[in-house]
Amino acid sequence: MSFLATLRVALSALRVNKLRSALTMLGIIIGVGAVITMVAVGAGAQARVEDQIRNLGSNLIIILSGNFTSGGVRMGSGSQPTITEDDAYALQREVPAVQAAAPALRGSGQVIFGNSNWSTQIQGTTPEYFEARQWEIATGKALDQSHVDAGAKVVLLGQTVAQSLFGDADPVGEIVRIRRVPHQVIGVLERKGQSMVGQDQDDVVLIPISTARKRVLGGRQVKSRNVSVISVRIRDGVDMATTEQEMRDLLRQRHKLAPNQEDDFFLRNLSEVLAAQEASSKVLAYLLAAIASVSLIVGGIGIMNIMLVSVTERTREIGLRMAVGARGRDILTQFLVEAVTLALIGGLIGIVIGVTASFAIGHLAGWRTEVDLASVVVAVGFSGAIGVFFGFYPARKAARLAPIDALRHE
Amino acid sequence: MSLIHTRDLAKVYQLGENEVHALAGVSVDIDEGEFIAVMGPSGSGKSTFMNVAGCLDVPSSGTYRFNGEDVSGLSADALAGIRNRSIGFVFQQFNLLPRTSALANVELPLLYAGLTAQARLPRALAKLEQVGLADRADHHPAQLSGGQQQRVAIARALVNEPKLILADEPTGALDSITSIEVMALLQDLNRAGITIVLVTHEHDIATFASRLLAFRDGKVLSDTRNIPANARDLLAARRDTPLPA
């Protein structure tokens, strides 16, 4: 008998027992639906953490000025700027694993446009800053090297600043005064949102570092080459620890520190905190998937249960089929196909319900959910496998019946 | 050459501690075209004989040749093939698939013979027509009377053009008129050349056969010729004389 004919026999047997088929499928429907929903919730939580890391720049190392020792007196960290613009250039040049190193001078001050004003953070930096911080431009253009070389009076506004001074109008091309120095707005930065500690990262203006040093922030920093912070982005796939060590060695050498002296700078790897968060959200995702898998297995056992009942209940039918010429393998295939069909149809309905539930949870609870295609594929494959696995025993039991015993079964 | 040829056929069941000799040396020859009634009280071995003759069961010892072929050593699959092609079964409880149309029930042996749907349909319809139920092809067993269900079962037994029909108490669940109708149908088939082996414990049913085999304690007690009553004539007579009120 052809497989197609067996398939038809199995399908009509399922049609004949509609209620029982539906109840059996219910276990698989709930199981597959639960797996997909739980994985979607877990993946959503994980994706949120990953997004935060991406926002921060996952391979970002921040270099800050450290302890400064003067004549045996240890000053507090950051009390004296020790890192310089040239440190940043040297890192960029001499450590191959560094993708971008951007020095920045930080200060604060008032920005004025027309009759509105806003106090904000002023950062003087270089074009590498955007790459190092993974920060895109929303409108206009970024700083380039010529702006830095010429000490051009140009500015990029953070979203918060742009909103406060211009509302919904386009600021590009307008002139704003930063600490009374007029600058032309050349662009607006993408929204970056809150930092991990709740600081508004969009409350900032970026100007060329040369302009900041000479015209805007001024003071003691004019003469030296010191900077407040260096943001370093490490290339993907390189070892963070080794790279950190290379950077540390280079900076110590540049700062002429003897081996017994402490570092006069700090290296901060901000993604460590988030990596821990990511790990915990991963654990959560696995836990959810594991719980849901249990229900899938319970659903599979439900199929086996019903198929066993079905074999017992239909023993005479099996005997009759054998009497009119069905071979053992015809019976085996028929029951196996019945079980697999139940599992697969249940699996498909489960997918629809799982995907719907994922979106519903995302919508109603406001959680982020991400339906993972892999989880859908795995769920379907798994339900098919459940059909084979839990269907095989009852099917073999049916196929091994002696025709005469099956026919005489009461 | 006999269609059914057995020598010293024995079947032993193990029931707990006891050995039950369901068949204890049966040697019978049945020729093609015969109409045989196998009789005997329950436990006489008549059903076991029918199961072995129908290749549903294998003997413990002895020889069984069906249509010249020694079947005692054949595999389960080979026996299934013989049942499919050469033997039709009719049972007391009809054994139709529930919630399945009469047509699909009749098609069942053709399905296992590997015929396509297009090839099955005309043959199944023709057999339903032969038993007078062409107009009930799409009825489910529950929508048919007992006699009609048994006729569907006979159509199913016929659909693969078998040499032999084995009928195990085919009238056991039917009233007397319907029983005679079913016997008339079987006599028609026998006249068309099909060998029929009928198992029954009712004497009036056995009178329609041309040879009576009586079983007792797993052995053939007697083997006698019989001039069969004509079921069609009997039906006609019954119709002419209505039952007393």
Interface residues (C-beta under 8 A of the other chain):
Chain A: M1 S2 A5 V9 S12 V16 R316 E317 G319 L320 R321 M322 A323 V324 G325 A326 R327 G328 R329 D330 A402 P403 I404 L407
Chain B: N51 G54 L56 D57 A76 D77 A80 G81 R83 N84 R85 F89 F91 N95 L97 P98 R99 T100 A104 L108 P109 L111 Y112 A113 G114 R156 N160
